[in-house]
Amino acid sequence: MGCISPQPTLDNKSFLEETVSVESSRMKAIGPNYKEFIPPEMVRRMGRIIKMGVAAAKTSLADAECQLPDAIITGTGLGCIEDTEKFLGNMIRNNEEFLTPTAFIQSTHNTVSAQIALLIKCHGYNFTYVHRGFSFETAILDSLMQIESGQAKSVLLGAADELTENSFQIQSRMGYWRQKPADNLKLFEHPTKGTVAGEGAAFFLLHEKKNSNTYAVLQDVEMLFRPDSPEEVISEIKLFLERNGLKESNIDLLVLGRNGDIRFDSIYDSVTETAFPGVPTCNFKHLCGEYMTASSFGVWMASRILKNQQIPDMLIIGKKPETLKHILLYNHYQGINHTLILLSQA
């Protein structure tokens, strides 16, 4: 795995031993020295989301001791916003004349996966999904289909989203973010309207067989669009678990996408109290912020928990589980895109 986030997560040797606390309405990803991952002459021409994606992808491949995957599949909610803004700004300033193509070429949503493929010389299947809060999960579904159908033995799966000043201000006017700065580590102590904006990139190498580098087994994924009630979500969870030969009592830990926004967090409480009474839970968005592919950070976190067989104290809510075999990640974006991801111990 490789993960760039507002926390120091790119080094796979440590696991949230140090956490970053910011008093703000937004969290910025911590970027490494990109010249360690990208040729210096290319770094200055790349947008931030592309650099984040390439660094996370290369870290993932190095962690898996894999040089070349059979396919690259990514998800992004808003794509390369920074380069899109540059191109549109140049159009306005230059009256649609004398435009350089670089910003336009790099403004397309599939630029991240394309740059990764060019750098590692991967000529296999390459696809990017742009489905709002379903983007990463659709990429997971395609990855599982590629492996189970025998089209690929290994897939580089990833997600990336960036936050610019303009996109932050626009979404702030739409009521997405907190109007007053909030401490991200105390996000759930003072629930109110809005949450903290975030960004990041997370990549995973999926393989048909486990080996000594395996973190977890990615069992299944499910998406639910605009459920009418918590009861519909609970019913879907039961069917989802039955499909994988499990019951609610088999889940050792719930990883939830709570973000401190009182308009959307109540459904998590309803689902956990009704379907999973007594099951330990932990949140992740106070560490990475809210964005369309934030669930990729949750998968990174859950996979580390399964690999290490321990949960950092600052994550857990309630008692710690006696065993850690099955983790269910339940997330939703803006109450519209609800997703389930099932991970098991390797």
N, C-alpha and C positions, 0 to 999 in steps of 0.2 A: 504494500500500500504506500501511497504518498499523499500527504495532505498539507495544503497551505491554508491557513485560517487566521483569525485574529489572535489565536493562541500559538505558542511555540510548538507546533505539531509536526513539522517536516522531519525532524530527527526521530526515527523510529526506535531509538534506544530508550527514550524516556516517554512517559505517558502521563501527561497533565500533572507532573510533579510541581510545576510552576504555572500559575494561571495569571493572565493579564486582566487587570481591573481598569475600566475607563469610566469616567463620569461624562457621558455624552448620549446623544440620540443615534449615534452610528459607530460601527466598529470597522476598522480598516485591517485588512489582511497583512500579516507580517511577511514581507518578501525577503528571500535569501539573497545572496550574491549571485545574480543570474548568470554571470560570466562563467560560473562553475558548471552550468547546464547548457548554455547556448553560446555559440561562437560570438566573440565581442563585436564583430562587424554587423551582426544581425540584431543584437540586443537593442540598440538605440532605435531601430526601425519598428520594433514590435510593441504593440499595445500591452497594457498591464495584464489583462486577462489571458492573453496568449502566453506571456512569460510565466504567469502562475500555472497555467495548464501544462506547459512543457516541463517545468521544473517538477511538478507533482507527478507527471507521467514518467519521467526519467527516474525519479526516486522510486516509484512503484516497480519499474522494471529491474532496477538494481536490487531492490529488496527481494524480488522473486528470483533473482539470478537468471533473468530471461533477457535475451538480446532482441528478439523479434517475435511479437505476437502474430497470430493468424489474422486478427481483425482488430479494428479500433472503433469503439462505439461510445459516443458521448451524449450528454444532455446539457442544455442551457436554457434558462428562462428568458433572458434578454440579450444574450450574445455579447458582441464586442461594442458596447455602448460608447466607449471613449473614441474609437475610430469612426463610428457613425457620426458622432457629434463633430469631429474634425472635418469630415467630408461635407456635412451639411453646412457647417460654418464657412468653409472655403467657397461653397456654392454661392452663399449669400454675399460674402465679401467681394468675390470676383465676378459677380453678375453672371454666374454659370459659364464662365470662360476661363481658359488656361488652368484647368484642373489637373492635378497630379493623380495618377491612378492608385498610388499606394494605399491611401486611407480608405478608398472605396473597396479595394481588394481585401483589405484586412477588416472591413466592417461586416462582412457576411458571417452568419452564425457558425458555419462549419470551419472557420479559419483555425480554430484551436486544434481540432483533430487533424486538419490538413497539414499544419505546421509540424505536428508531432510525427506524422507519417513521413514527411519530407526529411526530417532530421534523423530518424532511425531507419529510413529507407524501407518502410513497410508498404508493399504494393497490394495488400489484401483488402478485404471488405472494410469500408470506412463510411460511417453514417453518423449524423448528428440529429438529435430529436429536440424540437422546440415546442413543448407542450405545457407552458406555464408550470404549475405545480406538479405536473405529471412527467416533466422532462427526464429527470434522472430515472424514475421508475420505468418509463417506457424503454429507456436504454438498457436497463436491467433485463426487462422482458425479452428484448431482441437478443441480448447476450446469451441468455439461457437457451433461447431457441437455436441460436447458432451452434452452441455446444451440444445440445441434446439431439439435434438433427445430424450431427457429424460434419457440419460445414466448417467448424473450427475446433481445434483442441485447446487453444488459449485465446482469450479476448482481453484487450486492454479497455476496461470500462471506466468512464470518468464523468465528472460534472464540473462546471465552472460558471460563476457569475460574478460580475464586478459592480461596484457602486461608484458613480461619479457624482460630482456636486450637483449637476443639473438633474440627474435622475433622482437624487435624494430630495431635492427641493420640490420636484413635481409630485413625487409620491407622498411627501410631507403634506402638501396642500390637499391631497386626497384622503388624509387622515390615517395613513399607515403607521407613522412614527410618533414617538412621544414628543410633546411640545416642550417639555422641560427635560434637561439632561438627567439621566438616570445611571446609577452604578449597575453595570451589567451583572455583577455577582450578587446583587441584592434585588434583581429584577422582579422576583416573585413575592417579595416582602411588601411591595406597594403596587398592587395591580391597578391599572387604570386603562383608559383608551390609548391605543397605540403601543408600539413596541420599539425595540432597538434594531436599526438596520444593520445588515452584515454583508459579507461577501466571502468568497473562498473558492478553492479548487481541490477536489479529492479524486484520486485515481486508484484503481484496483486491478490486479491481474487475476482474471478468473481462469482456472484450469480444470479440465475434465477429471483429473485425478489429484488427490491431495499428496503433499510431500512434506518434508521437514520445515519448509518455509510457510506452510499454510496457517492462516490465522483462524478461519472459520469456514463453515459450509453455508453457502447462500442457497437456501432451500426454495424460496418462492417469493413472489411479489403479487400484490393485488391493488387495483385502483377503483375508487368509488367516486363518482361525480355527483356533487350536490345532493347528498342524502337528505331525506326529509326530516329525520329525527335521530337521536342517539340510538334508539331501538333498531333502526335500519343498519347502523354501523355495527352494533353488537351482533345482529343476525349474520352480517357479512363476515365478521371475525370468526364466528362459530363454523360457518361453512368453509372458510379459509383454513382453519386449523384441522377440520375433519378431512379435508383434501390431502393434508400432509400427515394424517394418522395421529393427530394430537388432540388433546382437550385443553380447556382453559387451565386446568390444574397442572398441566405439563409445562407451562410457561414459568420460567424461573425469574425473569426480569422483564419489565416493560420499559422501553425507552420511548419517551413521549416528546412531542414537538411543542410543548407549552412555550409561550413567548411573553407571558405577562400581560397580554391584552385581554381585558375582561369580556370583550365581545366574542372571543373565540375559544378561550381556555375552558369554559364550563363543560364543553362536550367531552373533554378528556376526563374530567371528574366523573361525569355520568357513566362513561364507558368503564372506567376502572372500578368504580364502586359497585356497579351492577354485575359485570362479567368477570372481574378479577379481584374480588375482595381479599385483602391480605397479601396480595402479590407485590413485592418490592418494585418501586418505580424510580426512574431517574430522568432528568431533563437534559437537553443539550444546547438549546438556542441561547441560553444566557452566556455561552462560551463563544458562539460563532455568529450570533445575530440572526435576523430573519431575512431570507431570500428564497427564491423559487426552487433552488436545488439544495437547500440546507439539509435535507435528509441524507445527502451524501456524507456530510460531517457526522450525522448520527450513525450511519453504517460503519464509518471509520472507528468511531468510539466504541460501538457494540462489538466490533471485531477484535479490538484491542482487549476489551474486557474478557471475551471468550478465550483469547490466546493467553492472557496473563492469569486468568482465573481469579481475578480480584477486581474490586471496584474502588476507585478513589473515594475517600470519605466525603469529599465536597459534592459528589454527584448523587449519592444515594438518598432516597426519601423512605423513611421507615426502616425496618430491620433488614440486615443483609441476607441474601438468599443462602441457603445451606449448600446448594449445588448451582452450577452455571452450565447447563446443557443447551437450553433453548431461550433465545431472546426474541421478543416481538417488538418491532419498531412501528409505532403508530403516529402518523404525522398528517397534518392538513395545512393547506395554504389558503388563508383568507376564508376558511369555512367552505371552500368550493372543491378543491382537489384533495380528497382523502386517500391516503396510501398505507398499505401494510407491507412490511418486509420481515421475513422470517429467517433468522440466522441460528445455526446450531454449532455445537462444539465439534471441532475437526477430529 
